[in-house]
Amino acid sequence: MAAVFDLGFDPWGPAFLTDPYPVYAELRARGRVHWFEPTNQWLVPHHADVSALLRDRRLGRTYQHRFSHEEFGRTAPPPEHEPFHTLNDHGMLDLEPPDHTRIRRLVSKAFTPRTVERLKPYVRGLADDLVSALVAKGGGDLLKDVAEPLPVAVIAEMLGIPESDRAPLRPWSADICGMYELKPSEDTAAKAVRASVEFSDYLRELIAARRKEPGEDLISGLIAAHDEGDRLTEQEMISTCVLLLNAGHEATVNATVNGWYALFRNPSQLAALRADHTLVPSAIEELMRYDTPLQLFERWVLDEIEIDGTTIPRGAEIAMLFGSANHDPAVFHNPSDLDLTRADNPHISFSAGIHYCIGAPLARIELAASMGALLERAPTLRLAAEPARKPNFVIRGLECLTVEVG
C-alpha cells in the first residue's frame, strides 16, 4: 500500500486544496482503501464502496450509544471543548438510532415535499431581490451578496429567528464548522467553543420566548411536539436548530460559488446554460458532483469490516472521500468533464442511508432560484478576479467570488 502522502494527498497543502481531483484518481488507481497516518483514518475513494458504507449499519456517526470512550479505545475530548461536543453530539447528524430516528421523524415534518414546495415563492422572491441588488451596483461578491444571504434567510425564516437577530448566524456557523476539518487547531477549537456557547444561549432564550408565545415556525412546532409526548430534550432542540442552520446553508453556499466558478472556467457549458434555462435542474446536479461542497464524511467502525482483503477493526475511523467518489470513472463517463446535460448522475453530495440530507429538496430549490435569477437578470455575468480558495479541505469553498455585470 503506497504512502498516501507520496500520492499527493495532503489536506493542508495549497496545491491539493486547489485541485484534489487528480490525487483522487491516483488513490482510486492504487486501491480501495488507504491508511492515512496523520489523522489515523482509513481513506475510501471509490463510489461503490462509499455508497455501500454510507448504508452499512456496522458503521456509525457515533459510538457512544454502544461503547464508552475507554471501551472503544478512544480518549475523551478535552474538557475545555465540552460546549462544542455537547452541542454537536445531540444533533441528529451525530446520533444513531433510536435517538436519530426519533429526532429525524420530528424534523422531517418541516421538510415534507408539500412544505418545501410552499417555500418556493419566498425563496424565488428573495433570490430575485438579492440578484437585482447585485446587478444594480454592477457586480460585487457573489458569495456575500447572493450565495450566503439566501439560504441563511430561508432557514432562519423556517426556524422563526427574527431578521434583527440574524447577523451572527453565519459567523457562528463558520466557527462551529471549523471543527469538522481534519486536526483542527486549538485556535479553531476555541472559536468553535465560543460560538457554541453564544449560539446555544441565544436559542435557549428564543425557545423560552416561543414557549410563551408560539408561532408558525419550526421551533414552535418542536415545542408543540414535545408537549404532545414526543421526547425531545431542550439540548436536543438547541442542537437540532444549530444543525439545521449549519447544514441548511453551508452546502448551498459552497455549491453556489463552486458551481459558478466552474461555469466561468467552462465557458461553452455556461453558454449552453444561458441559451437553455431548462438545463438548470441537471446543471445543479452536475455542479454538485463536479466540485463537491463536502469532500469527506467520517464514520466509526462499530463492528469489524473488510474492504478488498483489508480488515478494519472496531474502533477505527473511516473517511469516505465524497469528492473522489463523485469523480469515479466506474460510475461517471469522463468525470473530469463538466457536462450539464449529464443524465445518469448518482452523485453522493447529499450523502446516503439514514443520514441522507433531510434538506436536500430545499437546497435544490435554493440553488435553482439563485441560478435562475442570475441567468435572467445578469446574462452577462463574468468573473472579475481569480478567487482564492478557503484553506479548508472537508468543507470546500471560496473566500469570495468577485463578479461584474456588463
HELIX and SHEET records of a PDB file:
HELIX    1   1 PHE A    5  LEU A    7  5                                   3    
HELIX    2   2 PRO A   14  THR A   18  1                                   5    
HELIX    3   3 TYR A   21  ARG A   30  1                                  10    
HELIX    4   4 GLU A   37  THR A   39  5                                   3    
HELIX    5   5 HIS A   47  LEU A   54  1                                   8    
HELIX    6   6 PRO A   79  HIS A   81  5                                   3    
HELIX    7   7 GLU A   82  ASP A   89  1                                   8    
HELIX    8   8 MET A   92  ASP A   94  5                                   3    
HELIX    9   9 ASP A   99  SER A  108  1                                  10    
HELIX   10  10 LYS A  109  PHE A  111  5                                   3    
HELIX   11  11 PRO A  113  ARG A  118  1                                   6    
HELIX   12  12 LYS A  120  ALA A  136  1                                  17    
HELIX   13  13 LEU A  142  LEU A  142  1                                   1    
HELIX   14  14 LEU A  143  ALA A  147  3                                   5    
HELIX   15  15 PRO A  149  LEU A  159  1                                  11    
HELIX   16  16 GLU A  163  ASP A  165  5                                   3    
HELIX   17  17 LEU A  169  CYS A  177  1                                   9    
HELIX   18  18 GLY A  178  TYR A  180  5                                   3    
HELIX   19  19 GLU A  186  LYS A  212  1                                  27    
HELIX   20  20 LEU A  218  ASP A  227  1                                  10    
HELIX   21  21 GLU A  234  ARG A  265  1                                  32    
HELIX   22  22 PRO A  267  ALA A  275  1                                   9    
HELIX   23  23 HIS A  277  LEU A  279  5                                   3    
HELIX   24  24 VAL A  280  TYR A  290  1                                  11    
HELIX   25  25 PHE A  322  ALA A  325  1                                   4    
HELIX   26  26 GLY A  353  HIS A  355  5                                   3    
HELIX   27  27 ALA A  360  ARG A  377  1                                  18    
SHEET    1   A 5 HIS A  34  PHE A  36  0                                        
SHEET    2   A 5 GLN A  41  VAL A  44 -1                                        
SHEET    3   A 5 GLU A 317  LEU A 321  1                                        
SHEET    4   A 5 LEU A 296  VAL A 301 -1                                        
SHEET    5   A 5 LEU A  59  GLY A  60 -1                                        
SHEET    1   B 3 GLY A 139  ASP A 141  0                                        
SHEET    2   B 3 THR A 402  GLU A 404 -1                                        
SHEET    3   B 3 ARG A 382  LEU A 383 -1                                        
SHEET    1   C 2 ILE A 305  ILE A 307  0                                        
SHEET    2   C 2 THR A 310  ILE A 312 -1                                        
END                                                                             
